[in-house]
């Protein structure tokens, strides 16, 4: 029945006429009780089903004057399409709000904090509750509290842009009890808790029962609260469900690891459990079958499992094999050193000395920047601020790459040659 109401060809002539008259005058009341369903479909792109659900949550709206005003305002701020629909689904009553009283001041406040239009769009998309709060009673006080918890406005804004859901968390009933529990009952220093809060606020804003259950999980795998790795593993497991964790254990069991081996590896480098079970299996198959590492040895070097298979493990192994096949491999370095070495050090030791004899080494590493010898004094001239034109003129680096070059060029202060720094741009 409801679907037919939003199809033009299904409406009786009298209803079609009243609807046309209604939408031609913004403040005229409509005799059609379902006009907001049609409004949501036509003005916002909702499906008929979704529009029906949203309309049932709306206050009584007799005209489109306020909804039109709200939509114009949101669109003027850069919010439209799916983002705008999500906001209205979250709080349908927004369509009846007064723009100048309830919405504009909040966007003004965010701009005054130093946020750009695109920042505000992203923040409202991630934290729609920002526009739902009363500006004086809730929004301003909460912004001040979170700024204090993070330690600076810069970190607050960074997390507003990049993190989800933390801003709506109850400070007194969730955040502070969690921080007190971690400090007082788990023995975790306050500075470490603050460090994690700044980088992963969702860890501190989970329900107190959830964080206690997480502590039980970590203790259940044999890691006591007093352990040096306890808090690190607690944070890691926050992102890993019980089901995923058990699937990881099962995969590693298939390669000969015992549960004790798995837990021992976690104590050394727990982040490998963040990867999918499929990726973990692929890495193990490569390391065991192709490289020839015993599964028991990987428990000693679990960091291998956190390295990119396509960008780090496979290319570096191929470089080693190519050098061996040509009789050029003289290094006594362990596989750990070869795989884990920072890109500049790896290139300097295993690639650049042989690039003329084996140019295919560069292809294996997918290097796309020509290696040009540059005098060391040029690299220091570049540090002094005139390196952009030099990069463009002497290396042919495109203008779009310049901001990245500016970051990596600082590496020359450590004594690396400039050509090495430029290559780092494409292999990190």
RONU-760826 format. One record per residue (C-alpha): residue in three letters; x, y, z; residue number from 1. Coordinates in Angstrom, 1 decimal, always signed. Last residue first. Layout:
BEGIN
<"Ala", <X, Y, Z>, NUM>;
...
END
This chain:
BEGIN
<"Unk", <+58.7, +2.3, +1.9>, 428>;
<"Unk", <+59.8, +1.4, -1.6>, 427>;
<"Unk", <+58.8, +4.3, -3.8>, 426>;
<"Unk", <+59.9, +7.3, -1.7>, 425>;
<"Unk", <+62.9, +5.5, -0.4>, 424>;
<"Unk", <+64.4, +5.9, -3.9>, 423>;
<"Unk", <+64.7, +9.7, -3.3>, 422>;
<"Unk", <+66.5, +9.2, -0.1>, 421>;
<"Unk", <+69.1, +6.9, -1.6>, 420>;
<"Unk", <+69.8, +9.4, -4.4>, 419>;
<"Unk", <+70.4, +12.0, -1.7>, 418>;
<"Unk", <+73.2, +10.1, +0.0>, 417>;
<"Unk", <+72.6, +9.0, +3.6>, 416>;
<"Unk", <+74.5, +10.9, +6.3>, 415>;
<"Unk", <+71.9, +11.1, +9.0>, 414>;
<"Unk", <+71.0, +14.6, +7.9>, 413>;
<"Unk", <+70.2, +13.2, +4.5>, 412>;
<"Unk", <+67.0, +11.6, +6.1>, 411>;
<"Unk", <+65.5, +15.1, +6.1>, 410>;
<"Unk", <+64.9, +14.5, +2.4>, 409>;
<"Unk", <+62.2, +12.1, +3.3>, 408>;
<"Unk", <+59.7, +14.6, +4.4>, 407>;
<"Unk", <+60.3, +17.2, +1.7>, 406>;
<"Unk", <+60.2, +14.4, -0.9>, 405>;
<"Unk", <+56.7, +13.6, +0.1>, 404>;
<"Unk", <+55.6, +17.2, -0.4>, 403>;
<"Unk", <+57.4, +17.3, -3.7>, 402>;
<"Unk", <+55.7, +14.3, -5.3>, 401>;
<"Unk", <+53.0, +16.4, -7.0>, 400>;
<"Unk", <+55.7, +18.6, -8.6>, 399>;
<"Unk", <+57.2, +15.8, -10.5>, 398>;
<"Unk", <+60.7, +14.6, -9.8>, 397>;
<"Unk", <+62.9, +15.2, -12.8>, 396>;
<"Unk", <+66.1, +14.5, -10.8>, 395>;
<"Unk", <+68.2, +17.6, -11.6>, 394>;
<"Unk", <+65.6, +20.2, -12.4>, 393>;
<"Unk", <+62.7, +19.1, -10.2>, 392>;
<"Unk", <+64.7, +18.0, -7.2>, 391>;
<"Unk", <+66.8, +21.1, -7.5>, 390>;
<"Unk", <+63.8, +23.3, -7.7>, 389>;
<"Unk", <+62.4, +21.7, -4.5>, 388>;
<"Unk", <+65.8, +21.6, -2.7>, 387>;
<"Unk", <+66.1, +25.3, -1.9>, 386>;
<"Unk", <+65.3, +25.1, +1.8>, 385>;
<"Unk", <+68.5, +24.6, +3.6>, 384>;
<"Unk", <+68.1, +20.8, +3.5>, 383>;
<"Unk", <+68.6, +20.9, -0.3>, 382>;
<"Unk", <+72.0, +22.6, +0.1>, 381>;
<"Unk", <+72.8, +19.6, +2.4>, 380>;
<"Unk", <+71.9, +17.1, -0.3>, 379>;
<"Unk", <+74.0, +19.1, -2.8>, 378>;
<"Unk", <+77.0, +18.9, -0.6>, 377>;
<"Unk", <+76.8, +15.0, -0.8>, 376>;
<"Unk", <+77.2, +15.0, -4.5>, 375>;
<"Unk", <+74.5, +13.3, -6.5>, 374>;
<"Unk", <+74.7, +10.0, -8.2>, 373>;
<"Unk", <+71.4, +9.4, -10.1>, 372>;
<"Unk", <+69.2, +6.4, -9.4>, 371>;
<"Unk", <+66.2, +6.6, -11.6>, 370>;
<"Unk", <+62.9, +6.5, -9.7>, 369>;
<"Unk", <+60.6, +3.6, -10.5>, 368>;
<"Unk", <+61.9, +0.9, -8.1>, 367>;
<"Unk", <+59.6, -2.1, -8.2>, 366>;
<"Unk", <+61.8, -4.1, -5.8>, 365>;
<"Unk", <+62.2, -6.9, -8.3>, 364>;
<"Unk", <+62.7, -4.4, -11.1>, 363>;
<"Unk", <+65.6, -2.7, -9.2>, 362>;
<"Unk", <+67.3, -6.1, -8.7>, 361>;
<"Unk", <+66.9, -6.6, -12.5>, 360>;
<"Unk", <+69.8, -4.1, -12.9>, 359>;
<"Unk", <+72.1, -6.9, -11.8>, 358>;
<"Unk", <+75.7, -5.9, -12.6>, 357>;
<"Unk", <+75.0, -2.2, -12.3>, 356>;
<"Unk", <+72.7, -2.5, -9.3>, 355>;
<"Unk", <+75.1, -4.6, -7.3>, 354>;
<"Unk", <+76.4, -2.2, -4.7>, 353>;
<"Unk", <+73.1, -0.4, -4.7>, 352>;
<"Unk", <+70.9, -3.5, -3.8>, 351>;
<"Unk", <+72.0, -5.4, -0.7>, 350>;
<"Unk", <+73.7, -3.0, +1.7>, 349>;
<"Unk", <+72.4, +0.5, +0.7>, 348>;
<"Unk", <+69.0, -0.8, -0.3>, 347>;
<"Unk", <+68.5, -2.7, +2.9>, 346>;
<"Unk", <+69.6, +0.2, +5.0>, 345>;
<"Unk", <+67.3, +2.7, +3.2>, 344>;
<"Unk", <+64.3, +0.2, +3.5>, 343>;
<"Unk", <+64.7, -0.4, +7.2>, 342>;
<"Unk", <+66.1, -3.9, +8.0>, 341>;
<"Unk", <+63.4, -6.4, +9.1>, 340>;
<"Unk", <+63.5, -8.9, +6.2>, 339>;
<"Unk", <+67.3, -9.1, +5.8>, 338>;
<"Unk", <+68.2, -8.8, +9.5>, 337>;
<"Unk", <+65.7, -11.6, +10.4>, 336>;
<"Unk", <+67.0, -13.7, +7.6>, 335>;
<"Unk", <+70.3, -13.6, +9.3>, 334>;
<"Unk", <+73.3, -11.7, +7.9>, 333>;
<"Unk", <+76.4, -13.5, +6.8>, 332>;
<"Unk", <+76.6, -11.6, +3.6>, 331>;
<"Unk", <+78.7, -12.7, +0.7>, 330>;
<"Unk", <+76.0, -13.1, -2.0>, 329>;
<"Unk", <+77.5, -12.2, -5.3>, 328>;
<"Unk", <+77.7, -15.7, -6.8>, 327>;
<"Unk", <+75.2, -14.9, -9.5>, 326>;
<"Unk", <+72.6, -17.4, -8.1>, 325>;
<"Unk", <+73.2, -16.1, -4.6>, 324>;
<"Unk", <+72.6, -12.5, -5.6>, 323>;
<"Unk", <+69.3, -13.5, -7.3>, 322>;
<"Unk", <+68.2, -15.5, -4.3>, 321>;
<"Unk", <+68.8, -12.6, -1.9>, 320>;
<"Unk", <+66.9, -10.2, -4.1>, 319>;
<"Unk", <+64.1, -12.7, -4.4>, 318>;
<"Unk", <+63.8, -13.0, -0.6>, 317>;
<"Unk", <+63.6, -9.2, -0.4>, 316>;
<"Unk", <+60.8, -9.0, -3.0>, 315>;
<"Unk", <+58.8, -11.8, -1.4>, 314>;
<"Unk", <+59.0, -10.5, +2.2>, 313>;
<"Unk", <+58.6, -6.8, +1.8>, 312>;
<"Unk", <+56.0, -5.5, -0.7>, 311>;
<"Unk", <+54.0, -8.6, -1.6>, 310>;
<"Unk", <+54.1, -10.3, +1.9>, 309>;
<"Unk", <+53.9, -7.1, +3.9>, 308>;
<"Unk", <+55.5, -7.5, +7.3>, 307>;
<"Unk", <+53.4, -8.4, +10.4>, 306>;
<"Unk", <+54.1, -12.2, +10.2>, 305>;
<"Unk", <+57.9, -11.6, +10.1>, 304>;
<"Unk", <+57.5, -9.9, +13.5>, 303>;
<"Unk", <+56.9, -13.3, +14.9>, 302>;
<"Unk", <+60.6, -14.0, +14.9>, 301>;
<"Unk", <+61.2, -16.6, +17.7>, 300>;
<"Unk", <+57.9, -18.3, +16.9>, 299>;
<"Unk", <+59.0, -18.2, +13.3>, 298>;
<"Unk", <+61.8, -20.6, +14.3>, 297>;
<"Unk", <+59.3, -23.3, +15.3>, 296>;
<"Unk", <+57.7, -23.1, +11.9>, 295>;
<"Unk", <+61.1, -24.0, +10.3>, 294>;
<"Unk", <+62.2, -21.4, +7.8>, 293>;
<"Unk", <+62.6, -22.8, +4.2>, 292>;
<"Unk", <+62.1, -19.6, +2.3>, 291>;
<"Unk", <+59.6, -21.1, -0.1>, 290>;
<"Unk", <+57.7, -23.7, +2.0>, 289>;
<"Unk", <+58.0, -22.3, +5.5>, 288>;
<"Unk", <+58.1, -18.5, +4.9>, 287>;
<"Unk", <+55.7, -18.6, +2.0>, 286>;
<"Unk", <+53.2, -21.0, +3.6>, 285>;
<"Unk", <+53.3, -19.0, +6.8>, 284>;
<"Unk", <+52.7, -15.7, +5.0>, 283>;
<"Unk", <+49.8, -17.2, +3.0>, 282>;
<"Unk", <+48.2, -18.6, +6.2>, 281>;
<"Unk", <+48.4, -15.3, +8.0>, 280>;
<"Unk", <+46.9, -13.6, +5.0>, 279>;
<"Unk", <+43.9, -16.0, +5.0>, 278>;
<"Unk", <+43.4, -15.7, +8.7>, 277>;
<"Unk", <+43.2, -11.9, +8.4>, 276>;
<"Unk", <+45.8, -9.8, +10.0>, 275>;
<"Unk", <+45.4, -8.2, +13.5>, 274>;
<"Unk", <+46.8, -11.3, +15.1>, 273>;
<"Unk", <+50.3, -10.4, +13.9>, 272>;
<"Unk", <+50.2, -7.4, +16.3>, 271>;
<"Unk", <+51.3, -9.5, +19.2>, 270>;
<"Unk", <+55.0, -9.3, +18.8>, 269>;
<"Unk", <+57.0, -10.9, +21.6>, 268>;
<"Unk", <+54.3, -11.9, +24.0>, 267>;
<"Unk", <+52.2, -13.0, +21.0>, 266>;
<"Unk", <+54.9, -15.4, +19.9>, 265>;
<"Unk", <+54.9, -17.1, +23.3>, 264>;
<"Unk", <+51.1, -17.4, +23.2>, 263>;
<"Unk", <+51.3, -19.1, +19.8>, 262>;
<"Unk", <+54.1, -21.4, +20.9>, 261>;
<"Unk", <+52.1, -22.3, +24.0>, 260>;
<"Unk", <+49.1, -23.2, +21.9>, 259>;
<"Unk", <+51.3, -25.5, +20.0>, 258>;
<"Unk", <+52.7, -24.6, +16.6>, 257>;
<"Unk", <+52.9, -27.3, +14.0>, 256>;
<"Unk", <+51.8, -25.6, +10.9>, 255>;
<"Unk", <+48.2, -26.7, +11.4>, 254>;
<"Unk", <+48.4, -25.3, +15.0>, 253>;
<"Unk", <+49.1, -21.9, +13.4>, 252>;
<"Unk", <+45.8, -22.1, +11.5>, 251>;
<"Unk", <+43.9, -23.2, +14.7>, 250>;
<"Unk", <+45.4, -20.4, +16.8>, 249>;
<"Unk", <+44.4, -17.8, +14.1>, 248>;
<"Unk", <+40.8, -19.2, +14.0>, 247>;
<"Unk", <+40.6, -18.9, +17.8>, 246>;
<"Unk", <+41.7, -15.3, +17.7>, 245>;
<"Unk", <+39.1, -14.6, +14.9>, 244>;
<"Unk", <+36.3, -16.1, +17.0>, 243>;
<"Unk", <+37.4, -14.3, +20.2>, 242>;
<"Unk", <+37.2, -11.0, +18.3>, 241>;
<"Unk", <+40.4, -9.1, +17.6>, 240>;
<"Unk", <+40.6, -5.3, +17.8>, 239>;
<"Unk", <+40.6, -5.0, +21.6>, 238>;
<"Unk", <+43.1, -7.9, +21.4>, 237>;
<"Unk", <+45.9, -5.5, +20.4>, 236>;
<"Unk", <+45.2, -3.1, +23.3>, 235>;
<"Unk", <+45.2, -5.9, +25.9>, 234>;
<"Unk", <+48.4, -7.3, +24.3>, 233>;
<"Unk", <+50.1, -4.0, +24.8>, 232>;
<"Unk", <+48.8, -3.7, +28.3>, 231>;
<"Unk", <+50.1, -7.1, +29.4>, 230>;
<"Unk", <+53.5, -6.9, +27.6>, 229>;
<"Unk", <+55.5, -5.9, +30.7>, 228>;
<"Unk", <+53.7, -8.5, +32.8>, 227>;
<"Unk", <+52.1, -7.3, +36.1>, 226>;
<"Unk", <+48.6, -8.1, +34.9>, 225>;
<"Unk", <+49.5, -11.7, +34.1>, 224>;
<"Unk", <+49.8, -13.1, +30.6>, 223>;
<"Unk", <+48.8, -16.8, +30.6>, 222>;
<"Unk", <+46.3, -16.9, +27.8>, 221>;
<"Unk", <+43.4, -16.5, +30.2>, 220>;
<"Unk", <+45.0, -13.4, +31.7>, 219>;
<"Unk", <+44.6, -11.7, +28.3>, 218>;
<"Unk", <+41.0, -12.9, +28.0>, 217>;
<"Unk", <+40.1, -11.8, +31.6>, 216>;
<"Unk", <+41.5, -8.3, +30.8>, 215>;
<"Unk", <+39.2, -8.2, +27.8>, 214>;
<"Unk", <+36.2, -9.1, +29.9>, 213>;
<"Unk", <+37.1, -6.2, +32.2>, 212>;
<"Unk", <+37.3, -3.9, +29.2>, 211>;
<"Unk", <+33.9, -5.1, +28.0>, 210>;
<"Unk", <+32.2, -4.7, +31.4>, 209>;
<"Unk", <+33.5, -1.1, +31.5>, 208>;
<"Unk", <+31.9, -0.4, +28.1>, 207>;
<"Unk", <+34.3, +0.7, +25.4>, 206>;
<"Unk", <+35.5, +4.3, +25.5>, 205>;
<"Unk", <+39.1, +3.6, +26.5>, 204>;
<"Unk", <+39.9, +1.4, +23.5>, 203>;
<"Unk", <+37.8, +3.6, +21.2>, 202>;
<"Unk", <+40.3, +6.4, +22.0>, 201>;
<"Unk", <+43.1, +4.6, +20.1>, 200>;
<"Unk", <+45.9, +7.1, +19.6>, 199>;
<"Unk", <+45.4, +9.6, +22.4>, 198>;
<"Unk", <+43.8, +7.1, +24.7>, 197>;
<"Unk", <+46.8, +4.7, +24.2>, 196>;
<"Unk", <+49.3, +7.3, +25.3>, 195>;
<"Unk", <+47.1, +8.4, +28.2>, 194>;
<"Unk", <+47.0, +4.8, +29.5>, 193>;
<"Unk", <+50.7, +4.6, +29.2>, 192>;
<"Unk", <+51.2, +7.9, +31.1>, 191>;
<"Unk", <+48.8, +6.6, +33.8>, 190>;
<"Unk", <+51.0, +3.6, +34.6>, 189>;
<"Unk", <+49.2, +0.3, +34.3>, 188>;
<"Unk", <+48.8, -1.5, +37.6>, 187>;
<"Unk", <+45.7, -3.5, +36.6>, 186>;
<"Unk", <+43.5, -2.6, +39.5>, 185>;
<"Unk", <+44.4, +1.0, +40.1>, 184>;
<"Unk", <+45.5, +2.2, +36.7>, 183>;
<"Unk", <+43.4, +0.1, +34.3>, 182>;
<"Unk", <+40.4, +0.4, +36.6>, 181>;
<"Unk", <+40.8, +4.2, +37.0>, 180>;
<"Unk", <+41.0, +4.7, +33.2>, 179>;
<"Unk", <+37.9, +2.6, +32.7>, 178>;
<"Unk", <+36.0, +4.4, +35.4>, 177>;
<"Unk", <+37.0, +7.7, +33.9>, 176>;
<"Unk", <+35.9, +6.9, +30.3>, 175>;
<"Unk", <+32.6, +5.0, +31.0>, 174>;
<"Unk", <+30.3, +6.6, +33.6>, 173>;
<"Unk", <+31.9, +10.0, +34.1>, 172>;
<"Unk", <+32.9, +10.6, +30.5>, 171>;
<"Unk", <+29.9, +9.1, +28.8>, 170>;
<"Unk", <+30.9, +8.3, +25.2>, 169>;
<"Unk", <+29.5, +10.4, +22.4>, 168>;
<"Unk", <+33.0, +11.6, +21.3>, 167>;
<"Unk", <+34.4, +8.1, +21.1>, 166>;
<"Unk", <+32.2, +7.0, +18.2>, 165>;
<"Unk", <+34.7, +7.0, +15.3>, 164>;
<"Unk", <+38.3, +8.1, +14.9>, 163>;
<"Unk", <+40.0, +10.0, +12.1>, 162>;
<"Unk", <+38.7, +13.6, +12.0>, 161>;
<"Unk", <+37.6, +13.8, +15.6>, 160>;
<"Unk", <+40.9, +12.1, +16.6>, 159>;
<"Unk", <+43.0, +14.7, +14.8>, 158>;
<"Unk", <+40.9, +17.5, +16.3>, 157>;
<"Unk", <+41.4, +16.3, +19.8>, 156>;
<"Unk", <+45.1, +15.8, +19.2>, 155>;
<"Unk", <+45.5, +19.4, +18.0>, 154>;
<"Unk", <+43.4, +20.7, +20.9>, 153>;
<"Unk", <+45.9, +19.3, +23.3>, 152>;
<"Unk", <+46.3, +16.9, +26.2>, 151>;
<"Unk", <+44.0, +14.3, +25.0>, 150>;
<"Unk", <+42.1, +14.2, +28.3>, 149>;
<"Unk", <+42.0, +18.0, +28.5>, 148>;
<"Unk", <+40.8, +18.4, +24.9>, 147>;
<"Unk", <+38.2, +15.7, +25.6>, 146>;
<"Unk", <+36.9, +17.7, +28.6>, 145>;
<"Unk", <+36.8, +21.0, +26.7>, 144>;
<"Unk", <+34.9, +19.5, +23.8>, 143>;
<"Unk", <+32.5, +17.9, +26.2>, 142>;
<"Unk", <+31.8, +21.2, +27.9>, 141>;
<"Unk", <+31.2, +23.0, +24.6>, 140>;
<"Unk", <+28.9, +20.3, +23.2>, 139>;
<"Unk", <+26.8, +19.6, +26.3>, 138>;
<"Unk", <+25.1, +22.4, +28.1>, 137>;
<"Unk", <+26.1, +25.3, +25.8>, 136>;
<"Unk", <+25.9, +23.7, +22.3>, 135>;
<"Unk", <+23.0, +21.3, +23.1>, 134>;
<"Unk", <+24.2, +18.1, +21.4>, 133>;
<"Unk", <+22.7, +16.7, +18.3>, 132>;
<"Unk", <+25.1, +18.4, +15.9>, 131>;
<"Unk", <+28.1, +16.6, +17.5>, 130>;
<"Unk", <+26.1, +13.4, +17.8>, 129>;
<"Unk", <+26.7, +13.0, +14.1>, 128>;
<"Unk", <+30.2, +11.8, +15.0>, 127>;
<"Unk", <+31.8, +10.1, +12.0>, 126>;
<"Unk", <+29.8, +12.0, +9.3>, 125>;
<"Unk", <+29.8, +15.2, +11.3>, 124>;
<"Unk", <+33.6, +14.9, +11.7>, 123>;
<"Unk", <+34.1, +14.3, +8.0>, 122>;
<"Unk", <+31.9, +17.2, +6.9>, 121>;
<"Unk", <+33.6, +19.4, +9.5>, 120>;
<"Unk", <+37.1, +18.5, +8.2>, 119>;
<"Unk", <+36.0, +19.2, +4.6>, 118>;
<"Unk", <+34.7, +22.6, +5.6>, 117>;
<"Unk", <+38.0, +23.3, +7.4>, 116>;
<"Unk", <+38.5, +23.0, +11.2>, 115>;
<"Unk", <+40.3, +25.7, +13.2>, 114>;
<"Unk", <+38.2, +25.7, +16.4>, 113>;
<"Unk", <+36.3, +28.7, +15.1>, 112>;
<"Unk", <+35.1, +26.5, +12.2>, 111>;
<"Unk", <+33.7, +23.9, +14.7>, 110>;
<"Unk", <+31.9, +26.7, +16.7>, 109>;
<"Unk", <+30.4, +28.1, +13.5>, 108>;
<"Unk", <+29.1, +24.6, +12.6>, 107>;
<"Unk", <+27.5, +24.4, +16.0>, 106>;
<"Unk", <+26.0, +27.9, +15.8>, 105>;
<"Unk", <+24.4, +27.2, +12.4>, 104>;
<"Unk", <+22.4, +24.1, +13.6>, 103>;
<"Unk", <+20.0, +24.8, +16.5>, 102>;
<"Unk", <+19.1, +28.5, +16.5>, 101>;
<"Unk", <+19.7, +29.7, +12.9>, 100>;
<"Unk", <+18.7, +26.4, +11.4>, 99>;
<"Unk", <+15.4, +25.9, +13.3>, 98>;
<"Unk", <+14.9, +22.2, +13.6>, 97>;
<"Unk", <+12.0, +20.2, +12.1>, 96>;
<"Unk", <+14.2, +18.1, +9.7>, 95>;
<"Unk", <+16.6, +17.4, +12.6>, 94>;
<"Unk", <+13.8, +15.2, +14.1>, 93>;
<"Unk", <+14.9, +12.4, +11.9>, 92>;
<"Unk", <+18.0, +11.8, +14.1>, 91>;
<"Unk", <+20.2, +8.8, +13.0>, 90>;
<"Unk", <+18.2, +8.3, +9.8>, 89>;
<"Unk", <+18.6, +12.0, +9.1>, 88>;
<"Unk", <+22.3, +11.9, +9.6>, 87>;
<"Unk", <+22.7, +8.7, +7.4>, 86>;
<"Unk", <+20.7, +10.4, +4.6>, 85>;
<"Unk", <+23.0, +13.4, +4.7>, 84>;
<"Unk", <+26.1, +11.2, +4.4>, 83>;
<"Unk", <+24.4, +9.2, +1.6>, 82>;
<"Unk", <+23.8, +12.3, -0.6>, 81>;
<"Unk", <+24.7, +15.7, +0.9>, 80>;
<"Unk", <+26.8, +17.5, +3.4>, 79>;
<"Unk", <+29.1, +20.3, +2.1>, 78>;
<"Unk", <+28.1, +23.0, +4.5>, 77>;
<"Unk", <+25.7, +24.6, +1.9>, 76>;
<"Unk", <+24.1, +21.1, +1.6>, 75>;
<"Unk", <+23.4, +21.0, +5.3>, 74>;
<"Unk", <+21.8, +24.5, +5.2>, 73>;
<"Unk", <+19.7, +23.8, +2.2>, 72>;
<"Unk", <+18.5, +20.6, +3.8>, 71>;
<"Unk", <+17.5, +22.3, +7.0>, 70>;
<"Unk", <+15.7, +25.1, +5.2>, 69>;
<"Unk", <+13.7, +22.6, +3.1>, 68>;
<"Unk", <+12.8, +20.6, +6.1>, 67>;
<"Unk", <+11.7, +23.8, +7.9>, 66>;
<"Unk", <+9.4, +25.1, +5.1>, 65>;
<"Unk", <+8.2, +21.7, +3.9>, 64>;
<"Unk", <+4.9, +22.0, +5.6>, 63>;
<"Unk", <+2.7, +20.3, +8.2>, 62>;
<"Unk", <+5.4, +18.4, +10.1>, 61>;
<"Unk", <+4.3, +16.3, +13.1>, 60>;
<"Unk", <+7.4, +14.9, +14.6>, 59>;
<"Unk", <+9.3, +12.4, +12.6>, 58>;
<"Unk", <+9.9, +8.8, +13.7>, 57>;
<"Unk", <+7.3, +7.3, +11.4>, 56>;
<"Unk", <+8.8, +9.3, +8.5>, 55>;
<"Unk", <+12.1, +7.5, +8.9>, 54>;
<"Unk", <+10.6, +4.0, +8.4>, 53>;
<"Unk", <+8.5, +5.0, +5.4>, 52>;
<"Unk", <+11.5, +6.8, +3.8>, 51>;
<"Unk", <+13.6, +3.6, +4.2>, 50>;
<"Unk", <+10.9, +1.5, +2.5>, 49>;
<"Unk", <+10.3, +4.0, -0.3>, 48>;
<"Unk", <+14.1, +4.3, -1.0>, 47>;
<"Unk", <+15.6, +7.6, +0.2>, 46>;
<"Unk", <+16.9, +10.0, -2.5>, 45>;
<"Unk", <+16.8, +13.2, -0.4>, 44>;
<"Unk", <+14.3, +15.4, -2.0>, 43>;
<"Unk", <+12.1, +13.0, -3.9>, 42>;
<"Unk", <+12.1, +10.0, -1.6>, 41>;
<"Unk", <+12.2, +12.0, +1.7>, 40>;
<"Unk", <+9.4, +14.2, +0.4>, 39>;
<"Unk", <+7.3, +11.2, -0.7>, 38>;
<"Unk", <+7.4, +9.8, +2.7>, 37>;
<"Unk", <+6.9, +13.3, +4.2>, 36>;
<"Unk", <+3.6, +13.5, +2.1>, 35>;
<"Unk", <+2.1, +10.5, +3.8>, 34>;
<"Unk", <-0.8, +12.3, +5.5>, 33>;
<"Unk", <-1.9, +13.9, +2.2>, 32>;
<"Unk", <-4.1, +16.9, +3.0>, 31>;
<"Unk", <-1.0, +19.1, +2.6>, 30>;
<"Unk", <-0.4, +22.3, +4.5>, 29>;
<"Unk", <+1.0, +25.2, +2.5>, 28>;
<"Unk", <+4.3, +26.7, +3.7>, 27>;
<"Unk", <+6.6, +25.7, +0.8>, 26>;
<"Unk", <+4.2, +26.3, -2.0>, 25>;
<"Unk", <+4.6, +24.3, -5.2>, 24>;
<"Unk", <+5.2, +21.1, -3.2>, 23>;
<"Unk", <+1.7, +21.3, -1.8>, 22>;
<"Unk", <-0.1, +22.1, -5.0>, 21>;
<"Unk", <+1.6, +19.2, -6.7>, 20>;
<"Unk", <+0.6, +16.9, -3.8>, 19>;
<"Unk", <-3.0, +18.1, -3.9>, 18>;
<"Unk", <-3.2, +17.5, -7.6>, 17>;
<"Unk", <-1.7, +14.0, -7.3>, 16>;
<"Unk", <-4.1, +13.2, -4.5>, 15>;
<"Unk", <-7.1, +14.3, -6.6>, 14>;
<"Unk", <-5.9, +12.3, -9.7>, 13>;
<"Unk", <-5.5, +9.0, -7.7>, 12>;
<"Unk", <-1.9, +8.0, -7.1>, 11>;
<"Unk", <-0.5, +4.9, -8.7>, 10>;
<"Unk", <+1.1, +6.5, -11.7>, 9>;
<"Unk", <+3.1, +8.9, -9.5>, 8>;
<"Unk", <+4.6, +6.2, -7.4>, 7>;
<"Unk", <+5.1, +7.2, -3.8>, 6>;
<"Unk", <+1.7, +6.1, -2.5>, 5>;
<"Unk", <+1.9, +2.8, -4.3>, 4>;
<"Unk", <+4.9, +1.8, -2.0>, 3>;
<"Unk", <+2.8, +2.4, +1.0>, 2>;
<"Unk", <+0.0, +0.0, +0.0>, 1>;
END
